[in-house]
Amino acid sequence: MRVMLVVVMLMTHTFLAAQTFTAATFNIRYANPKDSGNLWTDRKQRVTDLIRFHGFDIVGVQEALRLQLNDMEQLLPEFGWYGVGRDDGQSAGEHSALFYRKSKYDVVNKGSFWLSPTPDRPGPGWDANLNRICSWLLLKDKGTGREFYVFNAHYDHQGVKARVESSKLVAEKIRTIAGSVPAIFMGDLNGGWDSEWYLHLDRSGVVKDSRHTAKLVYQPNGSFNGFRVDDVRKDVIDHIFITPQFKSGRWAVLTDTYNGKFPSDHFPVMVELEF
């Protein structure tokens, strides 16, 4: 009996130690009424079907307006979400929201900060013309009791200084908010692997790109398509960074299409993670 108990304990420990989950970052393109042929009303089912089919446990979305989040909440009832509007800290403007599988995680804490010199209140930062926000969750795995943070942001698309300073701010916020607790940072950084703001994060000593240590990489092209088959970029501008407590398994840019169209003007980037 004692031997059997030891065996069961060892098997349970091995299972918990090897437990994996899938995280993804996905710029879903805001509901622009001028996107003729790619309207949100036509894309929303494709976006949520993609999330469900690929088995995402956590997904950070960018550019999401409240009406889009409401649609996703209805179409993905197995997910909870958190995020605030970048224009007022409530519901106005785009959100960098986080969806999480309710059967797997409890929310322990949550918050948001703006990518600016005044991160506690709405406003653009440095040379950016638009407000930019980072939202975060502290999640607790219901099966293992492990806690970890997930941060999600969308960097400015024009201001170079704003993007560099955003990376400095994000690294510092992860240090102060997460401390020694494992953390994931994901988002649309509007910059590839050679950009100064990407390199600042990757060399920060706080997080590293999960792609570096992935056991299997699937990258048929870049992560931005602009809704055009003939103009898909080669560089990846959507990233998932991790603290050293995580190991990455499969990493991919997912190039799903429907009837020759894309669910968004960005492809989702996903990674399988293990503690």
Backbone as numpy.savetxt, mean C-alpha at the origin, in Angstrom:
# Nx Ny Nz CAx CAy CAz Cx Cy Cz
2.32 -39.64 25.57 1.50 -38.43 25.57 2.36 -37.17 25.57
3.42 -37.21 26.38 4.30 -36.05 26.46 4.99 -35.81 25.11
5.41 -36.89 24.46 6.07 -36.77 23.15 5.12 -36.18 22.12
3.87 -36.67 22.16 2.88 -36.14 21.22 2.64 -34.65 21.46
2.61 -34.25 22.72 2.40 -32.84 23.04 3.53 -31.98 22.51
4.76 -32.48 22.65 5.92 -31.75 22.15 5.85 -31.62 20.63
5.46 -32.71 19.96 5.35 -32.69 18.50 4.31 -31.66 18.06
3.15 -31.67 18.72 2.09 -30.72 18.38 2.57 -29.28 18.59
3.28 -29.04 19.69 3.79 -27.70 19.96 4.79 -27.26 18.91
5.65 -28.17 18.49 6.64 -27.85 17.47 5.96 -27.56 16.14
4.95 -28.36 15.80 4.23 -28.14 14.54 3.51 -26.81 14.57
2.89 -26.49 15.70 2.19 -25.21 15.83 3.16 -24.05 15.72
4.32 -24.16 16.36 5.33 -23.10 16.29 5.81 -22.92 14.85
6.03 -24.02 14.15 6.49 -23.95 12.76 5.45 -23.27 11.88
4.15 -23.62 12.11 3.09 -23.01 11.33 3.02 -21.51 11.55
3.06 -21.10 12.81 2.98 -19.68 13.12 4.17 -18.92 12.59
5.36 -19.54 12.71 6.58 -18.87 12.27 6.59 -18.68 10.76
5.95 -19.62 10.04 6.01 -19.58 8.58 4.77 -18.95 7.96
3.86 -18.45 8.77 2.62 -17.89 8.25 2.89 -16.68 7.38
2.27 -16.66 6.21 2.48 -15.57 5.26 1.19 -14.81 5.02
1.32 -13.61 4.50 0.16 -12.83 4.07 0.57 -11.99 2.87
-0.41 -11.50 2.16 -0.16 -10.75 0.93 -0.57 -9.30 1.09
0.36 -8.41 0.81 0.12 -6.97 0.86 0.27 -6.39 -0.54
-0.48 -5.35 -0.83 -0.43 -4.74 -2.16 -0.64 -3.24 -2.07
-0.07 -2.53 -3.02 -0.32 -1.10 -3.19 -0.95 -0.91 -4.55
-2.00 -0.06 -4.61 -2.79 0.03 -5.83 -3.36 1.45 -5.96
-2.81 2.21 -6.89 -3.38 3.50 -7.24 -4.57 3.23 -8.16
-5.78 3.47 -7.66 -6.98 3.07 -8.39 -7.50 4.15 -9.34
-6.82 5.26 -9.46 -7.22 6.39 -10.30 -8.53 7.00 -9.80
-8.48 8.28 -9.48 -9.67 8.93 -8.94 -10.81 8.91 -9.95
-12.02 9.01 -9.47 -13.21 8.93 -10.33 -13.34 10.22 -11.14
-12.62 10.26 -12.23 -12.60 11.44 -13.10 -13.69 11.28 -14.17
-14.69 12.16 -14.20 -15.76 12.03 -15.19 -15.29 12.23 -16.62
-14.05 12.73 -16.78 -13.50 12.94 -18.12 -12.77 11.71 -18.66
-12.66 10.65 -17.85 -11.97 9.44 -18.29 -12.89 8.61 -19.19
-13.18 9.13 -20.34 -14.09 8.46 -21.27 -13.53 7.08 -21.65
-14.36 6.07 -21.48 -13.93 4.70 -21.75 -13.31 4.01 -20.55
-12.98 4.79 -19.52 -12.37 4.22 -18.31 -13.00 4.81 -17.05
-14.29 5.01 -17.09 -14.99 5.60 -15.97 -14.98 4.66 -14.76
-15.01 5.25 -13.57 -15.00 4.45 -12.35 -16.17 3.48 -12.30
-17.33 3.91 -12.76 -18.50 3.04 -12.70 -18.29 1.75 -13.49
-17.43 1.82 -14.52 -17.11 0.62 -15.31 -15.94 -0.16 -14.74
-15.11 0.50 -13.94 -13.89 -0.13 -13.44 -14.02 -0.72 -12.04
-14.99 -0.24 -11.26 -15.01 -0.59 -9.84 -15.12 -2.09 -9.59
-15.93 -2.78 -10.41 -16.05 -4.23 -10.22 -14.74 -4.92 -10.59
-14.04 -4.40 -11.59 -12.75 -5.00 -12.00 -11.70 -4.81 -10.91
-11.69 -3.63 -10.32 -10.73 -3.35 -9.25 -10.95 -4.28 -8.06
-12.19 -4.40 -7.63 -12.47 -5.23 -6.46 -12.35 -6.72 -6.77
-12.70 -7.12 -7.97 -12.51 -8.52 -8.35 -11.03 -8.89 -8.34
-10.20 -7.98 -8.81 -8.75 -8.20 -8.81 -8.23 -8.39 -7.39
-8.67 -7.51 -6.49 -8.23 -7.59 -5.09 -8.63 -8.93 -4.49
-9.86 -9.33 -4.74 -10.35 -10.59 -4.16 -9.65 -11.80 -4.80
-9.53 -11.82 -6.12 -8.96 -12.99 -6.79 -7.52 -13.24 -6.39
-6.74 -12.18 -6.28 -5.32 -12.35 -5.95 -5.09 -12.54 -4.45
-6.14 -12.54 -3.69 -6.02 -12.89 -2.28 -5.27 -11.89 -1.44
-5.43 -10.60 -1.75 -4.78 -9.59 -0.92 -5.37 -9.63 0.49
-4.50 -9.57 1.47 -4.95 -9.45 2.86 -4.97 -8.00 3.31
-4.04 -7.22 2.76 -3.93 -5.80 3.05 -3.65 -5.09 1.74
-4.35 -4.01 1.48 -4.08 -3.25 0.26 -4.22 -1.77 0.55
-3.19 -1.02 0.17 -3.22 0.43 0.28 -3.60 1.01 -1.07
-4.64 1.82 -1.09 -5.08 2.44 -2.34 -4.78 3.93 -2.30
-4.47 4.46 -3.46 -4.22 5.90 -3.59 -5.22 6.50 -4.57
-5.42 7.81 -4.44 -6.33 8.62 -5.27 -7.80 8.32 -5.02
-8.12 7.56 -4.00 -9.50 7.14 -3.79 -10.35 8.28 -3.22
-11.42 8.62 -3.91 -12.41 9.55 -3.39 -13.39 8.78 -2.50
-14.10 9.51 -1.65 -14.99 8.83 -0.71 -16.04 7.97 -1.43
-16.55 8.44 -2.54 -17.55 7.65 -3.27 -16.95 6.33 -3.76
-15.66 6.34 -4.10 -15.00 5.11 -4.53 -14.81 4.16 -3.35
-14.46 4.72 -2.21 -14.28 3.89 -1.02 -15.61 3.29 -0.59
-16.69 4.05 -0.74 -18.01 3.52 -0.42 -18.36 2.35 -1.35
-18.03 2.48 -2.62 -18.28 1.40 -3.58 -17.46 0.16 -3.22
-16.20 0.38 -2.88 -15.33 -0.74 -2.54 -15.79 -1.43 -1.26
-16.26 -0.65 -0.32 -16.77 -1.21 0.93 -17.97 -2.13 0.65
-18.81 -1.72 -0.29 -19.99 -2.51 -0.64 -19.59 -3.77 -1.41
-18.61 -3.65 -2.29 -18.21 -4.77 -3.14 -17.22 -5.71 -2.45
-16.60 -5.25 -1.37 -15.64 -6.06 -0.62 -16.06 -6.10 0.85
-17.18 -6.73 1.16 -17.67 -6.72 2.53 -16.77 -7.44 3.52
-15.86 -8.27 3.01 -14.93 -8.98 3.90 -13.77 -8.10 4.37
-13.71 -6.88 3.85 -12.64 -5.95 4.20 -13.17 -4.78 5.02
-12.38 -4.36 5.98 -12.58 -3.08 6.64 -11.60 -2.10 6.03
-11.77 -0.81 6.31 -10.83 0.16 5.77 -10.75 1.39 6.67
-9.64 2.10 6.49 -9.44 3.36 7.19 -8.72 4.34 6.26
-9.12 5.58 6.34 -8.46 6.65 5.61 -9.22 7.93 5.82
-8.56 9.06 5.63 -9.23 10.36 5.72 -8.87 11.17 4.48
-9.75 12.10 4.14 -9.53 12.93 2.97 -8.37 13.89 3.18
-7.57 14.03 2.16 -6.36 14.86 2.29 -6.68 16.35 2.37
-7.91 16.76 1.98 -8.22 18.18 1.96 -8.75 18.72 3.28
-9.37 17.84 4.09 -9.92 18.33 5.36 -9.71 17.37 6.53
-9.05 16.26 6.31 -8.86 15.29 7.37 -10.11 14.51 7.70
-11.11 14.62 6.85 -12.36 13.89 7.06 -12.72 13.13 5.78
-13.50 13.76 4.89 -13.92 13.03 3.69 -13.63 13.75 2.38
-13.12 14.95 2.45 -12.91 15.74 1.23 -11.58 15.40 0.56
-11.64 15.24 -0.75 -10.42 15.01 -1.51 -10.01 13.54 -1.55
-8.86 13.31 -2.15 -8.36 11.95 -2.30 -7.90 11.38 -0.95
-7.99 10.06 -0.85 -7.57 9.33 0.35 -6.44 8.38 -0.01
-5.51 8.20 0.91 -4.55 7.10 0.84 -5.02 6.08 1.89
-6.02 5.33 1.50 -6.73 4.46 2.45 -6.12 3.07 2.49
-6.38 2.39 3.60 -5.89 1.03 3.81 -7.06 0.08 4.02
-7.09 -0.98 3.22 -8.08 -2.04 3.38 -7.39 -3.24 4.03
-8.12 -3.91 4.92 -7.57 -5.07 5.61 -8.66 -6.13 5.75
-8.26 -7.39 5.72 -9.20 -8.50 5.81 -9.69 -8.63 7.25
-10.98 -8.43 7.46 -11.54 -8.39 8.82 -11.44 -9.73 9.54
-11.43 -10.83 8.82 -11.35 -12.14 9.46 -9.96 -12.42 10.02
-8.96 -11.67 9.55 -7.58 -11.92 9.97 -7.04 -10.89 10.94
-7.56 -9.66 10.90 -6.92 -8.58 11.65 -7.91 -7.76 12.48
-7.44 -7.33 13.61 -8.11 -6.32 14.42 -7.31 -5.02 14.33
-8.00 -3.89 14.34 -7.34 -2.59 14.33 -7.06 -2.18 15.77
-5.80 -1.97 16.09 -5.38 -1.56 17.43 -5.29 -0.04 17.51
-4.81 0.58 16.44 -4.66 2.03 16.43 -4.64 2.49 14.97
-4.83 3.78 14.76 -4.85 4.32 13.40 -4.56 5.81 13.45
-4.16 6.34 12.30 -3.88 7.77 12.25 -3.47 8.20 10.85
-3.29 9.49 10.68 -2.87 10.06 9.41 -1.99 11.27 9.67
-1.12 11.57 8.72 -0.35 12.81 8.77 -0.13 13.30 7.34
0.05 14.61 7.22 0.23 15.21 5.90 1.72 15.28 5.56
2.00 15.14 4.28 3.38 15.22 3.81 3.73 16.69 3.62
4.10 17.31 4.72 4.39 18.74 4.72 5.17 19.08 5.99
5.69 20.28 6.10 6.37 20.69 7.33 5.42 20.79 8.52
4.10 20.80 8.25 3.09 20.82 9.33 2.22 19.57 9.18
2.75 18.41 9.53 2.08 17.14 9.24 0.79 16.90 10.01
0.50 17.71 11.02 -0.70 17.51 11.83 -1.93 18.22 11.29
-1.79 18.96 10.19 -2.96 19.64 9.64 -2.88 19.65 8.11
-4.04 19.72 7.45 -4.06 19.70 5.99 -3.31 20.87 5.38
-2.64 20.60 4.27 -1.93 21.63 3.55 -0.84 21.04 2.68
-0.47 21.73 1.60 0.60 21.24 0.74 1.96 21.45 1.38
2.93 20.64 0.98 4.25 20.74 1.57 5.32 21.11 0.56
6.23 22.01 0.98 7.40 22.36 0.20 6.99 22.90 -1.19
7.42 22.28 -2.28 7.07 22.80 -3.61 5.90 22.06 -4.24
5.12 21.34 -3.45 3.93 20.65 -3.97 2.76 21.63 -4.07
1.93 21.44 -5.08 0.75 22.28 -5.24 -0.49 21.65 -4.61
-0.42 20.35 -4.33 -1.57 19.63 -3.80 -1.28 19.09 -2.41
-2.31 18.92 -1.62 -2.16 18.25 -0.33 -1.81 16.79 -0.56
-0.92 16.27 0.26 -0.56 14.85 0.18 -0.62 14.28 1.59
-1.10 13.04 1.71 -1.36 12.48 3.03 -0.82 11.05 3.13
-0.50 10.66 4.34 -0.10 9.29 4.65 -1.00 8.80 5.78
-1.68 7.68 5.56 -2.51 7.07 6.59 -1.88 5.77 7.07
-2.14 5.42 8.34 -1.50 4.22 8.89 -2.45 3.47 9.81
-2.19 2.18 9.94 -2.92 1.29 10.83 -1.94 0.48 11.65
-2.30 0.23 12.89 -1.64 -0.79 13.69 -2.60 -1.97 13.75
-2.19 -3.08 13.13 -3.04 -4.26 13.03 -2.54 -5.37 13.95
-3.48 -6.16 14.44 -3.16 -7.32 15.25 -3.69 -8.56 14.55
-2.80 -9.50 14.26 -3.20 -10.75 13.64 -4.01 -11.56 14.64
-5.23 -11.92 14.27 -6.11 -12.65 15.19 -5.60 -14.05 15.51
-4.85 -14.65 14.57 -4.37 -16.00 14.78 -3.13 -16.09 15.63
-2.21 -15.13 15.45 -0.92 -15.21 16.13 -0.76 -14.19 17.24
-1.59 -13.15 17.24 -1.43 -12.08 18.21 -0.36 -11.08 17.85
0.31 -11.29 16.73 1.37 -10.37 16.32 0.78 -9.03 15.87
1.49 -7.96 16.21 1.07 -6.64 15.80 2.08 -6.05 14.82
1.59 -5.29 13.88 2.48 -4.63 12.92 1.77 -3.41 12.35
2.57 -2.47 11.89 2.05 -1.24 11.30 2.05 -1.32 9.78
1.10 -0.62 9.17 1.07 -0.45 7.72 0.85 1.03 7.43
1.75 1.62 6.65 1.65 3.03 6.25 1.40 3.09 4.75
0.60 4.05 4.31 0.26 4.17 2.90 0.23 5.64 2.50
0.92 5.98 1.42 1.02 7.39 1.00 1.02 7.53 -0.51
0.77 8.74 -0.95 0.86 9.11 -2.36 1.66 10.39 -2.45
2.89 10.30 -3.00 3.76 11.47 -3.11 3.28 12.40 -4.22
3.76 13.65 -4.13 3.44 14.64 -5.15 4.01 14.22 -6.50
3.36 14.66 -7.56 3.77 14.28 -8.91 4.61 15.35 -9.61
4.78 16.52 -8.96 5.53 17.60 -9.59 6.70 18.09 -8.74
6.46 18.32 -7.48 7.49 18.91 -6.62 8.60 17.93 -6.28
9.79 18.20 -6.75 10.94 17.32 -6.46 11.33 17.42 -4.99
11.42 18.63 -4.49 11.76 18.80 -3.08 10.71 18.14 -2.20
9.45 18.27 -2.58 8.36 17.69 -1.79 8.52 16.17 -1.69
8.96 15.54 -2.77 9.11 14.08 -2.74 10.29 13.67 -1.87
11.38 14.41 -1.97 12.54 14.10 -1.13 12.20 14.30 0.34
11.59 15.43 0.65 11.25 15.72 2.04 10.18 14.77 2.56
9.31 14.30 1.67 8.29 13.33 2.09 8.94 12.04 2.56
9.97 11.60 1.85 10.67 10.38 2.28 11.35 10.57 3.62
11.93 11.74 3.82 12.56 12.02 5.11 11.52 11.99 6.23
10.36 12.59 5.96 9.30 12.63 6.96 8.75 11.23 7.23
8.51 10.46 6.18 7.98 9.11 6.35 8.92 8.25 7.17
10.21 8.31 6.87 11.18 7.52 7.63 11.14 7.90 9.11
11.06 9.20 9.38 11.04 9.67 10.77 9.73 9.26 11.46
8.63 9.34 10.75 7.34 8.96 11.33 7.30 7.46 11.63
7.86 6.65 10.77 7.90 5.21 11.04 8.73 4.95 12.29
9.86 5.67 12.43 10.69 5.53 13.63 9.90 5.87 14.89
9.20 7.00 14.85 8.56 7.49 16.07 7.24 6.78 16.36
6.48 6.44 15.32 5.18 5.80 15.53 5.32 4.30 15.76
6.09 3.63 14.90 6.21 2.17 15.00 7.27 1.73 15.99
8.35 2.50 16.12 9.43 2.11 17.02 10.03 0.78 16.60
10.02 -0.19 17.49 10.60 -1.51 17.20 9.57 -2.50 16.66
8.32 -2.05 16.51 7.27 -2.93 15.99 7.43 -3.05 14.48
7.25 -4.25 13.90 7.38 -4.41 12.45 6.47 -3.45 11.69
6.95 -2.98 10.53 6.18 -2.00 9.78 6.35 -2.21 8.28
5.31 -1.84 7.56 5.29 -1.85 6.09 4.95 -0.44 5.64
5.66 0.03 4.63 5.31 1.30 4.01 5.08 1.06 2.53
3.94 1.49 2.04 3.61 1.28 0.64 3.05 2.55 0.04
3.08 2.62 -1.29 2.46 3.77 -1.91 2.97 4.08 -3.30
2.34 5.07 -3.89 2.73 5.62 -5.18 3.71 6.75 -4.89
4.99 6.51 -5.17 6.03 7.49 -4.87 6.32 8.41 -6.05
5.67 8.18 -7.19 5.94 8.98 -8.37 7.45 9.08 -8.63
8.11 7.95 -8.50 9.54 7.89 -8.75 10.03 6.46 -8.74
11.00 6.18 -9.62 11.54 4.84 -9.74 12.72 4.58 -8.82
13.42 3.49 -9.09 14.50 3.04 -8.22 15.71 3.98 -8.20
15.80 4.86 -9.18 16.95 5.77 -9.22 16.61 7.16 -8.68
15.36 7.37 -8.25 14.97 8.68 -7.75 15.55 8.92 -6.35
15.84 10.16 -6.07 16.45 10.50 -4.79 15.54 10.14 -3.62
14.24 10.34 -3.80 13.32 10.07 -2.70 13.15 8.57 -2.45
13.20 7.76 -3.51 13.18 6.30 -3.32 14.45 5.85 -2.61
15.59 6.34 -3.07 16.87 5.92 -2.49 16.99 6.35 -1.03
16.42 7.51 -0.70 16.50 7.95 0.70 15.80 6.93 1.61
14.64 6.46 1.19 13.93 5.46 1.99 14.69 4.15 2.02
15.14 3.70 0.86 15.78 2.40 0.76 17.10 2.35 1.53
17.72 3.50 1.72 19.00 3.57 2.43 18.84 4.17 3.83
17.62 4.30 4.28 17.35 4.98 5.55 17.75 4.18 6.77
17.88 2.87 6.61 18.12 2.02 7.77 16.84 1.70 8.52
15.72 2.25 8.06 14.42 2.00 8.69 13.65 0.94 7.90
13.57 1.12 6.58 12.87 0.18 5.71 13.72 -0.10 4.47
13.42 -1.22 3.83 14.05 -1.58 2.55 12.96 -2.03 1.59
13.22 -1.84 0.31 12.29 -2.29 -0.71 12.12 -3.81 -0.61
10.89 -4.28 -0.52 10.63 -5.71 -0.39 11.06 -6.49 -1.63
11.21 -5.81 -2.74 11.63 -6.48 -3.98 13.06 -7.02 -3.87
13.90 -6.36 -3.07 15.31 -6.77 -2.98 15.46 -8.21 -2.53
14.66 -8.62 -1.57 14.83 -9.94 -0.95 13.78 -10.94 -1.41
12.97 -10.57 -2.38 11.92 -11.47 -2.86 12.54 -12.72 -3.49
11.93 -13.85 -3.18 12.42 -15.11 -3.73 12.01 -15.29 -5.19
10.91 -14.66 -5.56 10.43 -14.76 -6.94 9.90 -13.40 -7.36
10.44 -12.85 -8.44 10.03 -11.54 -8.94 9.36 -11.71 -10.30
8.17 -11.14 -10.43 7.45 -11.15 -11.70 7.17 -9.71 -12.09
7.92 -9.21 -13.07 7.78 -7.81 -13.47 7.76 -7.71 -14.99
6.62 -7.96 -15.61 6.54 -7.91 -17.07 6.72 -6.50 -17.64
6.44 -5.49 -16.82 6.64 -4.10 -17.24 6.58 -3.21 -16.00
6.52 -1.89 -16.21 6.46 -0.98 -15.09 5.08 -0.96 -14.45
4.87 -0.02 -13.51 3.61 -0.03 -12.76 2.63 1.07 -13.18
2.96 1.85 -14.21 2.04 2.89 -14.69 1.73 2.65 -16.15
0.44 2.68 -16.49 0.05 2.42 -17.88 -0.71 3.56 -18.54
-1.24 4.51 -17.73 -1.96 5.64 -18.29 -3.18 5.26 -19.10
-3.71 4.05 -18.86 -4.85 3.50 -19.62 -4.49 3.28 -21.09
-3.20 3.22 -21.41 -2.79 3.06 -22.81 -1.92 1.83 -22.97
-2.35 0.93 -23.83 -1.60 -0.29 -24.09 -0.25 0.02 -24.73
-0.20 1.08 -25.53 1.02 1.40 -26.29 1.96 2.35 -25.55
1.67 2.64 -24.27 2.50 3.60 -23.56 2.74 3.18 -22.10
2.90 1.88 -21.88 3.16 1.39 -20.54 4.61 1.68 -20.18
4.82 2.33 -19.03 6.17 2.68 -18.62 6.95 1.45 -18.19
8.27 1.55 -18.26 9.13 0.44 -17.87 9.54 0.52 -16.40
9.47 1.73 -15.82 9.93 1.88 -14.45 8.79 1.64 -13.46
9.15 1.11 -12.31 8.18 0.88 -11.24 8.17 2.11 -10.34
6.99 2.73 -10.17 6.88 3.93 -9.33 6.01 3.68 -8.10
5.49 2.46 -7.99 4.68 2.06 -6.83 5.47 1.01 -6.06
5.63 1.21 -4.76 6.60 0.42 -4.00 6.03 -0.07 -2.67
6.64 -1.15 -2.17 6.32 -1.68 -0.85 7.63 -1.89 -0.10
7.80 -1.14 0.97 9.00 -1.22 1.81 8.67 -1.96 3.10
9.67 -2.62 3.67 9.46 -3.40 4.89 10.60 -3.19 5.87
10.29 -3.35 7.15 11.34 -3.35 8.18 11.98 -4.74 8.23
13.13 -4.87 8.91 13.88 -6.13 8.86 13.17 -7.35 9.44
12.09 -7.15 10.19 11.39 -8.30 10.77 10.65 -9.13 9.72
10.50 -8.58 8.52 9.78 -9.28 7.46 10.74 -9.89 6.44
10.30 -11.00 5.84 10.95 -11.58 4.66 9.93 -11.56 3.53
10.40 -11.34 2.32 9.49 -11.29 1.18 9.63 -12.54 0.33
8.50 -13.06 -0.10 8.48 -14.24 -0.96 8.26 -13.83 -2.40
7.02 -13.92 -2.87 6.70 -13.52 -4.24 6.44 -12.02 -4.30
6.98 -11.38 -5.33 6.77 -9.95 -5.57 6.38 -9.79 -7.04
5.37 -8.96 -7.31 4.92 -8.86 -8.70 4.25 -7.53 -9.02
4.36 -7.15 -10.27 3.50 -6.14 -10.88 2.42 -6.92 -11.62
1.16 -6.73 -11.22 0.06 -7.53 -11.77 -0.60 -6.80 -12.93
-0.52 -7.38 -14.10 -0.95 -6.70 -15.32 -2.31 -7.17 -15.82
-3.24 -7.37 -14.92 -4.58 -7.82 -15.29 -5.26 -6.81 -16.23
-6.00 -7.33 -17.18 -6.78 -6.50 -18.11 -8.19 -7.07 -18.23
-9.09 -6.28 -18.81 -10.43 -6.78 -19.12 -10.87 -6.15 -20.44
-11.23 -6.98 -21.40 -11.64 -6.52 -22.73 -10.65 -5.52 -23.32
-9.36 -5.78 -23.09 -8.32 -4.90 -23.62 -8.12 -3.62 -22.85
-8.78 -3.50 -21.69 -8.65 -2.29 -20.87 -8.01 -2.63 -19.53
-7.58 -1.58 -18.82 -6.95 -1.75 -17.53 -7.91 -1.33 -16.40
-7.89 -2.03 -15.26 -8.73 -1.62 -14.13 -8.39 -0.23 -13.61
-7.13 0.20 -13.79 -6.69 1.53 -13.36 -5.55 1.98 -14.26
-5.13 3.23 -14.11 -3.98 3.69 -14.89 -2.65 3.29 -14.24
-2.73 2.62 -13.09 -1.57 1.98 -12.45 -1.87 0.49 -12.33
-0.82 -0.32 -12.39 -0.95 -1.72 -12.04 -0.69 -1.87 -10.55
-1.40 -2.77 -9.88 -1.06 -3.03 -8.48 0.28 -3.73 -8.36
0.98 -3.43 -7.29 2.23 -4.12 -6.94 1.95 -4.91 -5.66
2.27 -6.19 -5.67 1.99 -7.04 -4.52 3.24 -7.76 -4.03
3.22 -8.14 -2.77 4.32 -8.93 -2.23 3.76 -9.88 -1.17
4.30 -11.06 -1.16 3.96 -12.04 -0.13 4.98 -11.88 0.99
4.51 -11.66 2.21 5.41 -11.38 3.33 5.30 -12.44 4.41
6.39 -12.60 5.12 6.47 -13.57 6.21 7.26 -12.95 7.35
6.81 -13.16 8.58 7.57 -12.66 9.73 8.85 -13.48 9.88
